[in-house]
Amino acid sequence: MNRLRKAPGVCSSPGPQLGKAKKAARCWSQSLQLATELAMPYDQARAHAAMAEARVADWQEHHRAARELFTRLGAVRDLRLLGDLPAQ
């Protein structure tokens, strides 16, 4: 946890309240990077899901990755919430 607090530029709460899509995408990307480095698959899946829902670049890949991780972890509730996003 200390590493997360000390990491430069880490966003405390990436989400719609940030107001700007680019800043939110950067925060989710940082969250994904840290979750990957710290071997936190559930947090990786949540970051992928957030990016898919926000339709960032390559959102389809993020949706696929979130689905794979949630499935592997048995996170049924999260899979239901992820749902199937319509193609755009």
Summary of the structure (lengths in Angstrom):
residues: 88
radius of gyration: 12.8
end to end distance: 37.1
largest distance: 39.3
contacts: 230
relative contact order: 0.13
helix: 68%
strand: 0%
